[in-house]
Amino acid sequence: MKRVVSLFLPTWSTDRLRRKAGDAAPPPEAPLVLIGREGSRRVVLAADAAAHAAGLRVGMPIAKAQVLVPGLIIQDADPVADTEALERLAVWILQRFAPIVAADPPDGIVIDSTGADHLHDGEPAMLDALIGRLVMSGVAARAAVADSWGAAHALARYVARPTFVAPPGHGASAIAQLPLEALRLPASMSADLRVLGFERVADLLAQPRAPLTLRFGPEIGRRLDQALGQSAEPIEPIRPPDLIEMRRAFAEPIGAAETIARYIGKLVIDLCAALEHKGLGARRLDLLCHRVDNRIQAVRVATAQPVRDSKRLTRLLCDRIETIDPGFGVEVMTLAATIAEPLVRRQLISSLVEETAPDISDLVDTLANRVGERAIYRIAPVSSDVPERSVCRIPAMAPDSDATWPSHSPRPARLLARPEPIETVALLPDHPPVSFTWRGIRRRVKRADGPERVFGEWWRRDAELAAVRDYFRIEDDAGERYWVYRSGDGEDASTGSHRWYLHGVFG
């Protein structure tokens, strides 16, 4: 089933201006408006969140806005620059989230996410990642995913806070209670409909189409059909000028999986030749199958390292053929290297000289494209003595860092996600527990080693200035070994609560 993401950027023009100004930008709490001309009048064309909170609206005469908000920051609008920046953002999303992305001026992006969400741990995680990256960059954003462009567009603007995922097959129920403006109707048409008593989309759905068409033309019916997914609304994917892309058109539409696989192989060979000419390797490939009914089926695969092996790339793409619905046939296929990076050839070293490490990148690519990139990772050390901060997840093929785990004391093979409180019998301040109760089971300590004192990282927050933990490695009478700690030094209450916790289990 087709799934579409609509990304809404409510203050795109002012956010773009602040990002461009950098340190010279006005503070976020200062109301900012961008102005332009409508005939002979100077009016507000864009307003930031602070300006909206002060009661300013788009279309308001600038003289009235200055009276309402003394000290209002006013700058000239630049719609051309806004559109160009929106297209650059669409290219960024194309490279990182989905193979079919287009700008939706003046304040949105539309994304066909069909088949791409599995690479991001599902639709909710994909939307959260997208919104999170934009918010960190200083861009306010909301996003919704639905079965059609029209429905996603409406939900992103009137429901998402900041994200919303409509269930597949939602039909009219997802948009029925939204206002008329959610259908992307002209403002004058929405005003005329309200005069007649129509307030919400449900009011239009309950009326016969013929009288509405006779009075207002075909626009209302077209927008309703698009929102309900009953009328096609193709998304024309944005293509950056430097994109390496191969295209093949067919005299007769193709539909058999074997035929699609054969032409995938031919496209990959042509693409690898173009990559080799530029000294690049593919990190992300997008296969777009344009059907005769003007719909696009997309397949995206990613690699952990730059790859130019045609057999390997063909296998990754062919593993996803089952997700392609050819419909009545595919008339055009395009294959693009959405992300390509320099590929440095490595010299093969004879096994007589030294033993080379096995290359597992092919296995990593196969697994990542089946279960998602985030599901394949490895653990790396972080320079921190605090156990829960001393590890992080990195991509499976990422290079090793210079950080190492502490070598002065052993660490457990299994660290709990959160330290769990335990009840203990122990002699303060420096002795290990004599016995402890964990998850309702009492265990008697047979051997113990410690304490190992871990100090708080005072440079992170003031609360850790005096905090300490005393860790003990203990073994119970059944031979099980645990890693426990006491919060505090056992004497000074300011160093911790003096409660005991179990933090890890030795293998």
N, C-alpha and C positions, 0 to 999 in steps of 0.2 A: 504494500500500500504506500502511496506517495505521502511524504511528510515534508512540510515546508516550515522554515523558521523565518519569522519577521523580526528584525532588529530595529528598534525605535530609539532614536537619539533626540530626545526632546529639546536639548539646548545645544545642538551641534554647532551652530554658527558661533556662538559665544565661547563654547569650549575650544573650538579650533583656534579662535583668536587668542585665548589665554595660553594655549599650548605654544603658539607661535611666539608670543611675547616672552615666554619663559619667566625669568626672575623679574622682569619689568612689568609683568601682568598685574592688574589691580587685584586686591585681595578678594577672596570668594564672597565675603559678606557685603562687599560694595555692589550695589545694583548697577548693572551694565546693560545697555541697550545698543543695538545697531540700527541705524536709520537709513532711509532711502527716500525716493520721491515717487509719489503716485499723482501723476499730473503735475500740478503746481504745489501740492502739499508735501511737507516733509513728515513722514510717519515712521513709527516703530516697525521694523521688519523682523527683529529678533530680540529676545529678552532672556536673560539668565534667570536662574532660580530665585535669586534675591530680588530681582526686579518683579518677577511674577508675585512673590510674596508681598511686595509693596503695592500691588494692585495694578501694575502696568500690563498692558496686553498688546499683542501684535495688531497693527492697524490703527493704533491710537496716535493722534497728532502729537508731535514731539513737544510742542508748546504746552499741551496739557500734561504730558508726562513730567516735564520739568517743574511744573507747579505742584504736582502731587508728591514728587520726590526731590527735595532740594539736594544739590550736590550729586545729582545723577551723572554717571559716567556715560558719555555718548561718543560712539565711533561710527564711521561709515561702514555700511554693509558691503560685502563683496561676494555676491552669489556665485560668480564664476570660480573663485577660489574655494568656496564651500563645495561646489560640485566636484572639482578636481580632487580635493582632499577626501571626499566621500568615495571616489573611485579608487584612490590609493588604499583606503581602508578596506574596500571590497577585495582588492588584490591580496592584502594581508590575510584576510579571512579565507580566501581561496587557498592560500598556501598552507593554512594550519587547520582548517576545520572541515571543509566540504568541497567537492569538485565543481559544483554549480552554484555560483554566487553572482549577484548583480546588484548594482546601486539602485536604490529606490528613492530618488530625489523627492523632496529636498532634505529629508531627515531620516532616512532609513536604508537598510540593506535587506535583501531577500536572499534566502539560502535554501536550495533544495537539498535537504539532509537525508534523503532516502538512501539507506545502506551505508551511511557514513557515521552514524551515531555509535556503532559498535566499537569504533576505534577510540571513543572517548568515554567508555563505560556507561553508555546509555544517554538518552535525551536530557534528563535532568542534569547530569554531570556535565554534558556538553554545554548547555546553556549557562550553568554556573561558571564554567571555565571562561566562556566568552565574555560574560558580563564582568567577571572578576578582572580579566586583563584590561578591559576598557576603563573600568573604574579606577584601577591603579594608574592608568595613563591620564586620568583627569577628565574622562568623557562620561557623562551621565548616560545610562542606557537601560532599556527594558527589552525583553525578548519573549516571544511565545512561539510554540510549535503546534501546528494543526495539520489537517489533511489538505488544505488548499491555501494558496497565497492570500486570497481575500479574507479567510477566517483568521489566519495567523496575523495578518495586518491589523484586523480589528481587535483581536485579543491582546496584542502587544501594546496597543494604545489605550485600551479601556479596562483591561483586566490584570495584566502582568504587574506584579509588585515584588521583585523586579522581573521574575520569570513566571511562565505559566505553560504547562504541558497539557494540551487537550487530548483526551483518550482517542486512540484510533477508531475511525468509524463514528465520530461524534455527531455527524449530520447537522441539523439546524439547532439542536439544543445548546450548542456552545455559544452561539451568537444571538439567539432569539431575544434576549433581554437587553441587548446593547442599544445605544441610541442610533438614530438614523445616520449620523455622521460616520459611524463605523463602516458603512458600506462604500466609502470613498465617493459619495455623490457630490456634485457641485454644491457650494454653500447656498446658492439661490434656490436650488431644487429642494434641498433639505428644509429651507425656510418656508417654501410654498407647501410642502407636505405637512409641516407642523400647523400651518393655518387650517388645513383640512382635518386636523385631529390625529395625525399619525405621529407617534412619539418614539416607538421602538421598532426594531427589525421585525419582531413578531407581528406587529400591526400590518406590515406590508405582506408578510408571508400568508396572512389570513385572508388577503384580498385577491379577487380574480385578476389575472395579469392584463386582460384586454382593456379594461377601463383605465388602468394606470398607464399602459402603453399609449393609448389614445390621447391621454392628457399630457403626459410627460415625455413620450418617446421611448425608445428601447433601452435607455440607459439603466433604468431601475431593474428591469428584468435581467439585463446582462450582469450587473453587479451582484444580484442575488444568486444567479447561477454560478458565478465565479466563486462566491463565498461558500456555496454549498458543494463545490467540486463537480457540478454538473456541466460546466463549460470550461474548456481548456484555457489556461492562461500561461502560455509558455514563458519560461525565464531564459532570457538571452544571456549566457554566461559571459562575464567579463574576461578578456584575454589580454594580458600585459604584452607590450610590444616585443619584449625579449624572450617570450615563452617559446620553448622548443617543442614543436607540435607537428604531428604527422596526421594526414587526413586521407581517407579512401572512400570514394563514392561508388555505389554499385548500380549497374544498369537494371538489375532486378533485385528487389528486396530479399535479404537473407533472414533466416530464422532458426535453422538447425544449430544446435550447440557445437557440432563438429565443424561446421562452416565458420561460425564465429571464432572458434579456437584457431582455425587455420589462418584467418586474417589477422587475429591478434598477433600470431607469430610473425607475420610479414610486417606489421606495423612496428613491432618491437625491434626487428632487425634494422628497419629504416631509422628508427629513433636512436638506437645505439650508434649507428654510423654518424648521425648528426652530433651526438654527445662526444664521440671520439674526436671529431673534427675540432671541437672546442675544448677538449681536455677535461670533460666533466663526467660525473657519474650521477645517476638518478637517485634521489632520496624519497621522492613521492611521485607516483604515476597516477594519472586520471584517464580512464577510458570512458568516452561518451558515445553512446549508441543512439543515434537520431532515428526515431521510428517514423513510419509513413503517416501516423496520426499526429505528427508534430509534438510528440512527447520525447523526452530524453531519459534514457536509462544510464546511470553512472556507476562506475566501479572505481574505487580508490584503494591503492595498496601503497605501503610505505616500507622503507628499508632502514636498517639501523646504521648502515654506512653507505657511502656512495657506491653504486653498482652500475656496471655496464655490460654484464653478462646476459646476453639475449635469452639463453635457455632458462636461466634463473628467473628473470623478469617475466618471461612468458608463462612459466609454471605458476608464479604468484598470481598473475591475472587470470589464468585459466581455472585456478582454484575457486574463483569467485563468479564463474560463468553461471552457476545455478541461481544467482541473484538477479540475472538479467531476464526481464520479460520482453521478448521481441515483439509481442503483439501481432500485428499483421505483417511485420517484417521490418528490418533495419535497412535504411537506405544510405546512411552515412555513418562511418566510424572515425573518431578522432582519438589520438593517443598523445597526451601531453606530459612532459616532465615538469610538473608544477614546482618542484624544488629540485634543483641540480647544484651540486657542489664539485669543486675541483677533485679529480681522482688522480692520485699519485700512484704510479705503478711500483710495486715492491719487487725487489730482486729476489728470486728464489735461491735459497741457500741449500747446498747439498747436504743431505743427511749424514754424509761422511764427516762433515765439519762440525755441525751442531744440530740438535733436534729442534725442529720448529714447533711452535704451539699450534694445536688444532684450530681450524677456523670454524667457529660455530655460528657465524653471522647468518648463514642460510637457514639454520634451524630457528634462530631467533626471529628472523623475518617471517617464516611460515607460521610460527605460533602467534606472533604479534598481530598478524593480519586475520587470524581466526578469532582470537579472544580479546584483542584490543592492545594498544601500545602500553597503556598504563599497567596492564596485568603482568607484563614481563619486565622485571627489574632485578637489580641486585643491591645488596646492602654495602654501604661504604662508610668508613669512619669519619667522624667530625672532631675537630680539635676542641673537646670539652670533657671535663672530668665528671660532669653530671650524667649519669648513665642514659637517661631518656633523651638527652641531647647529643649523645656521642655517636649516633647512627643516623643515616639518611638513605633514602631510596634514590638511585640513579639509573639511567637507562642501561640495559643489559650490556651494550657494547661501548659504554662510555669509558674513556681512559681513566686509569687509576690516579687518585689525588695524592698529594704529599702527606696527608694526615694519617696518623696511625692510632690504634687503640692503646690505652695504657698497658704497659708490659710489666709494671711492678706488682700487679695483683691479678689473679685470674678473674675472668668474667663468665657468667653463666651462658650456656648455649641458648637458652630461652629466656627472654626478658618479657615480663607481663606488660600488656598495653598500659595499664595503670597499676601502681603499687596497691596491694590489697591489705587492709588492716588485719592484724592478728592479735590474739590475746596471749600474753607471755607471763612467765614467772622468771624474773631476772634480778640480779643484784647490781644496782647502779653504783658508780657511773660507767665502769669499764668492762663489766663482765657480760658474756653472751647469755642468751636465755637458757634456762634449765629445761623448760618445756614450752610449747606454744600450741595454740589452737587455730587451725586454718580451715575454713569452709566446713566448720562443724566437727572436725576431727582433731583430737588431741594427740600430739606427737611429743615423745620424750627425746631430748637432744643427747646424743651419745658422744659426738666430737664437735669441736668448734674452733674456728681460727679468726682472729681479728682483735681489735677493730681496725678497719680501714676508714680513715676520716675523709669525707668529701665536703668541701666548703662550697657555699653558695656563690654564684657569679654576680658579685655586687654591681658590676658595670651594666648588667641587664636591667635591674630594678632595685630600688632601695630596700625592698622587703628581704632581699637575700644578703644584705650587708653583714649580718651576724649569724645567718643560718648555717647549720652544719648537719651532716648525717654521719652516723657511725655504722658501717656495714660489717656483717659477720657472715662467714661461710660456715654453715652448720650441717651436720649429718644426723638423721634420726636413727632410732634403734632398728628400723627396717632397711637401712642402707641408702635411703633417699637423701639427696643433698640439695640444700636451698640457700638462697641469698637473701638475707633479711637485714633490715636497718632500723635504727632508732632515730627518730627525728629529734635532734638536739644533742648536746654533749653530756646529758645526764645530770647536770648541775644547774646551769643558768637557763631559766625559763625563756629568755629572749632569743635563745638559739634554736628553739623548736618546742613542739608540744610534748616531747618525750614519749610519744606513742610509737608502737612498733608496726612495721609493715614488711610484707613479703614482696620482693621485687623481681625475683628470677628463680629459675630451676636449672640446676646443672644436669647435663646429659649423662 
